[in-house]
């Protein structure tokens, strides 16, 4: 029992030491908490992927996913809370994936037909050279509301 307790103490200590280590890249700029609210036709766009592409060519991009209120909290490189100061192109995408129905009468029991994928946001918002959406993050400006315009449901051509 003492051996087990000793192992538990060592294991717990190792986790606490490892988790408390704050190994940030030396060139990581100061990050500011940021909230991006994405709407479509004035309503929250739930489950959309957002990507902030720095206009100055910096490697410090940020990304997030909108919640049920359309709020996204971007993380730099997906690892660090907040966004570096600067101008960003905002890329937004959301897709709906429809799998073919299960077929129980088939001898193989496999699905028949193909999976269909639909874009629910106009493709222009997914390309840095086409998106009209931009933001400028600063110490005084950290919350933004953007709208992707008209709701769409566009079938993505099959690649197979």
C-alpha positions in Angstrom: 0.0 0.0 0.0 2.8 2.4 0.8 4.5 1.6 -2.5 1.2 2.4 -4.3 0.9 5.7 -2.4 4.5 6.6 -3.2 3.8 6.0 -6.9 0.7 8.1 -6.8 2.5 11.0 -5.2 5.3 10.8 -7.8 2.8 10.5 -10.6 0.8 13.5 -9.3 3.9 15.6 -8.8 5.1 14.9 -12.3 1.8 16.0 -13.8 1.7 19.2 -11.8 5.3 20.1 -12.7 4.7 19.3 -16.3 1.4 21.3 -16.5 2.9 24.3 -14.7 5.7 24.6 -17.2 4.9 27.6 -19.5 7.1 27.0 -22.5 6.0 29.7 -24.9 8.0 30.3 -28.1 10.5 33.1 -27.7 9.1 35.0 -30.7 5.4 34.7 -29.7 4.0 38.2 -29.7 1.8 39.6 -27.0 -1.7 38.0 -27.3 -4.9 39.7 -26.5 -8.2 37.9 -25.6 -10.4 38.2 -28.6 -14.0 37.3 -29.4 -15.4 37.0 -32.9 -19.2 36.8 -33.4 -20.3 35.3 -36.7 -23.8 35.8 -38.0 -25.6 34.8 -41.2 -28.5 36.9 -42.2 -28.3 38.5 -38.7 -28.6 35.2 -36.8 -25.8 33.3 -35.0 -23.9 30.9 -37.2 -23.5 27.9 -35.0 -20.6 25.4 -35.6 -18.7 27.5 -38.1 -14.9 27.3 -38.4 -13.1 30.6 -38.4 -9.5 31.3 -39.3 -7.7 34.6 -38.9 -5.0 35.0 -41.5 -2.5 37.8 -40.7 -2.4 40.4 -43.5 1.3 41.1 -42.8 2.3 37.5 -43.6 3.1 36.6 -40.0 3.0 33.0 -39.0 0.9 33.7 -36.0 -2.6 32.9 -37.3 -5.5 32.1 -35.1 -8.6 29.9 -35.3 -11.7 28.9 -33.5 -15.2 27.4 -33.8 -18.5 29.3 -33.1 -20.7 28.1 -30.3 -24.5 28.1 -30.1 -24.5 32.0 -29.9 -22.1 32.4 -32.9 -19.2 33.3 -30.5 -15.7 32.1 -31.3 -12.7 32.5 -29.1 -9.7 32.2 -31.4 -6.5 30.6 -30.2 -3.2 31.5 -31.9 -1.7 28.4 -33.7 -4.5 26.5 -31.9 -2.3 26.4 -28.8 -2.1 29.9 -27.2 -5.1 31.8 -25.8 -5.6 35.1 -27.6 -4.6 36.8 -30.9 -1.6 39.0 -31.7 -2.2 42.6 -32.5 -2.7 43.3 -36.2 -4.9 43.1 -39.2 -6.4 39.8 -40.3 -8.4 38.4 -43.2 -11.3 36.4 -41.7 -12.0 33.0 -43.3 -15.2 31.3 -42.4 -16.5 27.9 -43.4 -19.3 25.6 -42.4 -20.4 22.3 -44.0 -23.2 19.8 -43.6 -22.3 16.2 -44.3 -25.2 13.8 -45.2 -24.3 10.1 -45.2 -26.3 7.7 -47.3 -29.0 5.8 -45.4 -28.3 2.4 -44.0 -29.6 -0.4 -46.2 -30.7 -3.4 -44.3 -31.8 -5.4 -47.3 -28.3 -5.5 -48.8 -26.4 -8.7 -48.4 -23.3 -6.7 -47.4 -25.1 -4.5 -45.0 -23.1 -1.5 -46.3 -24.4 1.9 -47.2 -25.5 2.5 -50.8 -25.0 5.8 -52.5 -22.4 8.5 -51.6 -21.9 10.9 -48.9 -23.0 14.4 -49.8 -21.3 17.5 -48.5 -22.9 21.0 -48.6 -21.3 24.4 -48.0 -23.5 26.5 -45.8 -21.3 29.6 -46.2 -20.5 31.2 -49.5 -17.1 29.9 -50.8 -15.7 33.5 -51.0 -15.5 33.6 -47.2 -13.1 30.6 -47.2 -10.4 32.1 -49.4 -8.0 34.7 -48.1 -7.8 36.5 -51.5 -11.6 36.8 -51.8 -13.1 37.2 -48.4 -14.3 40.8 -47.8 -14.1 40.2 -44.0 -11.3 41.8 -42.1 -10.6 42.7 -38.5 -7.9 44.6 -36.7 -7.0 43.3 -33.2 -5.5 45.8 -30.7 -5.3 46.3 -27.0 -8.5 48.4 -27.3 -10.4 46.5 -30.0 -10.9 42.8 -29.2 -14.5 42.0 -30.1 -15.9 41.9 -33.6 -19.3 41.0 -35.2 -19.2 39.8 -38.8 -22.0 38.6 -41.1 -21.6 36.1 -43.9 -24.6 37.3 -45.7 -27.3 35.2 -47.3 -27.8 31.6 -46.1 -26.8 29.0 -48.7 -26.8 25.2 -49.1 -24.5 24.4 -52.0 -23.5 20.9 -52.9 -19.8 20.3 -53.0 -18.8 18.3 -56.1 -17.7 14.8 -55.4 -13.9 14.3 -55.8 -14.2 10.5 -56.5 
